[in-house]
Amino acid sequence: MKKNKISISAKFVALFLLIVSLNTLAYYFMLQNIYQQELKSQAKTVVSNVESFGAWVAQNGRVWVKEGSKESFLSQELYKASCENIDEEGFVHFYSKNPALAQREFSEVVAKSSSPAKFHMTSQNVMNPVNAPDDFEKTALAIVTKTGAAEYSEFVDGQYRFAQTIYHKASCISCHGDPAKAPEDVIKRYGSEHGFGFKEGDVAGVISVSIPANPLYMKALNFVGIKEIVLILVPFIIALWFVRAAIISPIKKLTEVAHEVSTGKDTPVDTAGIDLNTHNEIHQLTLALSRMRNSTQLALKKMREARAEAEKHRKS
Ligand code: HEC
């Protein structure tokens, strides 16, 4: 069979390549797990920051600002004053921002910043159309609403997308429950159609995070340098050297001797320094070959003697 013509060295190299490929695959899967865990923990950190910021606003009821966008606020109050930023009638305007509104503005600032991680707060029933979900968020909302999952993640178009479910508490229902009972300023600015009808414990929406994530195989190339390649090759070279020095070369030598013995030559087998109780298989083979050579030589000698004897008898 053709297969049997392949040398041990060649088989060893093939075996090594197979082992390295399987190991590489195993390391790749492990790296992928670590990478995903890492992305998830980054996303969770972003979510906690957004939630903490919302909690800070909630702690103060609302935050009130004197300047800034005249479009983005929940309510406004006017005070007669003689400071800067007063209108023609001498009123200074204060605008209030509730947590969700402040979080949206925060997300808009982050979207324009250099931060690679962006976030967005959205719902299946948005009060402000600006917060409408994108395709990933629609999927995430459908899944978390259906399964009750606390989070959902996916790789989409070179981005790691993560969504964390937020639930309505009793305090949220004053604005997101029955529109008839909602604060006047909410109805005035957002109408009474969208973002209402929730009950305590309902899925309020998700905080979704996007982080750029190249496929791991592209990143993996950056992890493999000269040092890593040397560390993979050195053990292979040592193993190959061992196989050649301890097995292949001695076998070649023994094959030559066996061949010469088979042709009747009186070639000595070098057994110097070999212990008769050796556990080294090659040494055992050498001893066996030596014994075989001795018996062959003996048999040959006897045969020659017998032939000489016969010759003598024939002549006499
Ligand atoms: C003071 C009234 C008020 C309360 C209380 C309130 N919200 Fe809102 N919520 C709003 C307003 C107003 C918006 C729209 C903000 C904007 O313009 O982006 C909003 C937006 C949201 C959004 C984004 C999607 C959308 O509807 O536009 C989510 C999610 C949300 N709120 C969840 C909650 C949760 C959870 C709570 C309780 C922890 C809560 N809200 C309490 C008024 C309120």
Residues whose N, C-alpha, C, O or C-beta is under 5 A from the ligand:
A	BS01	HEC	N98 A100 L101 R104 M121 T122 S123 N125 V126 M127 N128 N131 I166 Y167 H168 K169 S171 C172 C175 G195 A204 G205
